Amino acid sequence: MPIIFLEPWCAQFFQHIKCPEDVTIPTLDEHAWVLFTEHNWIYNKLSIALSQGLDAAPHGVMPKSFPVFSKPIMNLEGMGTGSCAIPDKMTYMNSLQPGHFWSPLLVGRHLSTDAAIVNGEIVWCRHTTGVATKEGMFDYWHIHKEAEPKVERWCSEWSRKHLAGYTGMVNFETIGGRIIEAHLRFADQWPDLYGEGWMDAVVRLYSEKRWVFDDSMRCDQYSVILWGEHGRSYRHPPAERVAEAKAVDGVVSVQITFYEDWNPSMHPNPPGGFRLAIVNASDLEAGREAVEILRKAIV
């Protein structure tokens, strides 16, 4: 199965999909980097900023004005690690780090957009917003039915100019309609929420260089997160409790997102909590009901 994924809880999305043996579809940035060498420059976030005409430079170059936003130029593992807002010159001078850069502190809606691209042209896209809680955690992700014309126009023009020759999936992160990050893959947390036949369309995109997908039934969808506390170990819930959560009307899938036999500190997690499970659902309350079933079962 040439759809490359790492975590076993993602297998349910891909293991039944037929994919030609000579086609490789990445779901992780490390694999996309190796596969698409002509276009992997987009993992350079300074290059992304400059390609849009934004005022940006490596640390050491003094910004013309403040505040600015600082982050690593490139970081395939934990793309947001080390990011922070810098309000003034003094803070900037005390925050200088090798391999970091500054750019404008963008304001506006923060979107994650999965896009299907054929020779640089966006032929399909879907937008997601996260509902944050505290310390890097998200309560849930909302996969929107509605289009985002401003973002779609900007990303389409940018892709046409900078991704000519590329066919495949791209994930854009935007704030206020400007691209802050781009990835040569799709979000692997909720591919089942894009609709029946979507993964088959992705395989066709990579194998036949064309996009064919009936998106007429799209609706709002949700990916709800179950968090636990740091500093302790957890056991997977019994299979019957997972089945009970899956059986809630409106639930599409359940992912138990940790390894029982790993030291908890080995799992990448935000400061605020330890991610235990993800419930994908067509109804937010259904997702929350399933999360509560799992919460009581994970010890």
C-alpha positions in Angstrom: 0.0 0.0 0.0 2.0 3.0 -1.2 0.0 5.5 0.9 2.7 6.3 3.5 1.6 6.9 7.0 3.2 6.4 10.4 0.7 6.1 13.2 -1.3 2.9 13.4 -4.6 4.8 14.2 -4.4 6.3 10.7 -4.5 2.8 9.1 -8.3 2.8 9.1 -8.3 5.6 6.5 -5.9 4.1 4.0 -5.6 0.3 4.3 -8.7 -0.4 2.2 -7.8 2.1 -0.5 -6.5 0.6 -3.8 -3.4 2.3 -5.0 -1.0 1.3 -7.8 2.3 0.0 -6.6 4.2 2.6 -8.6 2.4 5.5 -6.9 3.5 6.9 -3.6 1.3 9.3 -1.6 2.8 10.9 1.5 0.9 12.0 4.6 4.0 13.2 6.4 6.3 16.1 5.6 9.5 14.0 5.9 8.3 11.7 3.1 7.0 14.6 1.0 10.4 16.3 1.2 12.1 13.3 -0.3 9.5 12.6 -2.9 9.1 16.1 -4.3 12.5 17.6 -4.4 11.6 20.2 -7.1 9.0 21.8 -4.8 10.1 21.0 -1.3 11.5 24.6 -1.0 8.0 25.5 0.2 8.9 24.1 3.7 11.2 27.2 4.0 8.8 29.6 5.7 11.0 32.6 5.1 10.7 31.8 1.3 7.0 31.5 1.7 6.7 35.0 3.3 9.0 36.6 0.7 7.2 34.9 -2.2 4.1 36.9 -1.1 5.9 40.2 -0.9 5.8 40.3 2.9 8.5 42.1 4.8 10.6 39.3 6.4 14.2 38.5 7.1 16.4 36.2 9.2 17.2 37.0 12.8 20.0 39.6 12.8 18.3 41.9 10.3 16.5 44.6 12.3 12.7 44.9 11.5 11.6 48.3 10.3 8.7 48.3 12.8 7.1 46.2 15.6 5.4 44.0 16.5 6.7 41.1 14.4 6.2 37.3 14.5 9.3 35.1 14.9 9.6 31.4 14.1 12.0 28.8 12.7 12.8 29.1 9.0 12.3 25.4 8.6 11.0 22.7 11.0 9.4 19.6 9.6 8.7 18.2 13.1 6.4 20.5 15.0 6.2 23.3 12.6 5.0 25.8 15.2 7.7 25.0 17.8 9.7 28.1 18.8 7.2 30.6 17.4 6.4 33.8 19.3 5.3 37.4 18.9 7.9 40.0 19.4 6.5 43.4 20.6 9.5 45.7 20.5 13.2 46.1 19.7 14.5 45.1 23.1 12.5 41.9 23.1 13.8 41.2 19.6 17.4 41.7 20.6 17.0 39.3 23.5 15.2 36.7 21.3 17.7 36.3 18.5 18.2 32.7 17.5 20.1 31.0 14.7 17.8 29.6 12.1 14.8 31.8 13.0 13.2 34.7 11.0 10.7 37.4 11.5 7.7 38.4 9.5 4.6 40.6 10.0 2.3 39.8 12.9 -0.6 38.8 10.7 -4.2 39.2 12.1 -7.4 37.6 10.9 -8.9 34.2 10.5 -6.5 31.3 10.8 -7.4 28.5 8.3 -6.0 25.1 7.4 -6.8 24.4 3.8 -6.3 21.1 2.0 -6.1 21.6 -1.8 -5.9 19.2 -4.7 -3.5 20.7 -7.4 -3.0 19.7 -11.0 0.1 21.3 -12.6 -0.1 24.2 -10.2 -3.8 24.8 -10.5 -6.1 24.3 -7.5 -9.0 22.1 -8.6 -10.5 21.4 -5.2 -10.1 22.7 -1.6 -11.7 22.4 1.8 -11.1 24.7 4.8 -10.8 23.9 8.6 -10.6 26.1 11.7 -9.5 25.0 15.1 -11.3 26.0 18.4 -8.4 26.5 20.8 -8.6 26.0 24.6 -5.3 26.7 26.4 -1.6 26.1 26.1 -1.6 24.8 22.5 -4.6 22.6 22.8 -7.7 22.5 20.6 -11.1 21.4 21.7 -12.2 20.5 18.2 -11.6 21.2 14.5 -14.4 22.4 12.3 -14.2 21.3 8.7 -16.3 23.9 6.9 -18.9 23.4 4.2 -18.5 26.9 3.0 -15.9 28.2 0.5 -13.5 31.0 1.5 -13.2 33.0 -1.7 -10.5 35.4 -0.6 -8.2 32.6 0.6 -8.9 30.5 -2.4 -8.1 33.4 -4.8 -4.8 34.1 -3.1 -3.7 30.5 -2.8 -4.7 29.8 -6.4 -2.7 32.7 -7.8 0.2 31.8 -5.6 0.1 28.1 -6.6 -0.2 29.0 -10.3 3.0 31.0 -10.0 5.1 28.9 -7.6 3.8 25.3 -8.0 3.7 25.0 -11.8 4.6 21.4 -12.6 3.4 20.0 -9.3 0.4 17.7 -9.1 -0.8 16.4 -5.8 -2.2 17.5 -2.5 -1.0 20.6 -0.6 -2.0 21.9 2.8 -1.9 25.6 3.3 -2.1 27.5 6.6 -3.2 31.0 6.3 -3.9 34.0 8.6 -5.8 36.9 7.2 -5.7 35.4 3.8 -1.9 35.2 3.6 0.0 31.9 3.6 2.2 31.2 6.7 3.1 27.6 6.0 2.6 25.1 3.2 3.0 21.3 3.1 3.2 18.8 0.2 0.5 16.6 1.7 -3.0 16.6 3.2 -4.1 16.6 6.8 -4.2 13.0 7.9 -6.5 13.6 10.9 -9.8 13.7 9.1 -9.6 12.4 5.4 -12.8 10.4 6.2 -14.7 13.6 6.7 -14.3 14.8 3.1 -16.8 12.4 1.8 -17.2 8.9 0.3 -14.7 8.4 -2.5 -12.3 11.2 -1.5 -9.3 9.0 -1.0 -10.0 7.3 -4.3 -9.9 10.7 -5.9 -6.6 11.4 -4.2 -5.1 8.2 -5.6 -6.4 9.2 -9.1 -4.8 12.6 -8.7 -1.3 11.1 -8.1 -1.7 8.2 -10.5 -3.6 9.8 -13.4 -2.8 13.5 -12.8 -6.5 14.4 -12.8 -9.1 15.2 -10.2 -12.6 13.6 -10.3 -14.6 13.9 -7.1 -18.3 14.5 -6.5 -18.4 17.1 -3.7 -22.0 17.9 -3.9 -22.8 16.3 -0.5 -20.3 18.3 1.5 -21.5 19.5 4.9 -20.0 20.8 8.2 -17.9 18.2 10.0 -16.0 18.0 13.2 -12.9 16.4 14.7 -13.1 16.4 18.5 -10.1 15.9 20.7 -9.9 14.0 24.1 -7.1 15.4 26.3 -5.6 13.9 29.4 -3.2 15.3 32.0 0.6 15.2 31.6 2.8 13.2 34.0 1.0 9.8 34.0 0.6 6.7 31.8 -2.6 5.6 30.2 -4.1 2.4 29.0 -6.2 1.9 25.8 -9.9 1.6 26.4 -11.5 -1.8 26.0 -12.6 -2.7 22.5 -16.3 -2.7 23.5 -16.0 0.9 24.7 -14.4 2.0 21.4 -17.2 0.2 19.6 -19.8 2.0 21.8 -18.2 5.4 20.9 -18.2 4.5 17.2 -21.8 3.5 17.4 -23.0 7.0 18.5 -25.2 8.3 15.7 -23.1 10.9 13.7 -19.7 9.5 14.6 -17.6 8.6 11.6 -14.4 7.3 13.2 -12.4 6.9 16.4 -8.6 7.2 16.8 -6.8 6.2 20.0 -3.8 8.4 19.6 -1.1 7.1 21.9 1.1 4.1 22.5 0.6 2.2 25.7 4.2 0.9 25.8 5.9 4.3 25.3 7.0 6.6 28.0 4.4 9.4 27.9 7.1 12.0 27.4 8.0 10.5 24.0 4.6 11.5 22.5 4.6 15.0 20.9 2.0 17.0 22.7 1.3 20.7 23.6 2.1 22.0 27.1 -1.5 22.0 28.1 -2.3 18.3 27.8 -1.8 14.7 26.5 -3.8 13.8 23.4 -5.7 10.5 24.1 -8.2 10.2 21.2 -9.8 11.9 18.2 -13.4 11.4 17.3 -14.4 12.5 13.7 -18.1 13.2 13.4 -20.7 14.8 11.2 -22.3 16.3 14.3 -20.4 18.2 17.1 -22.5 16.9 19.9 -22.2 13.4 18.7 -18.4 13.8 18.7 -18.5 15.1 22.3 -20.8 12.2 23.4 -18.3 9.7 22.0 -15.4 11.6 23.6 -17.1 11.3 27.0 -17.5 7.5 26.5 -13.8 7.2 25.8 -12.9 9.5 28.7 -14.6 7.2 31.2 -12.9 4.1 29.7 -9.3 5.3 29.4 -7.5 4.7 32.6 
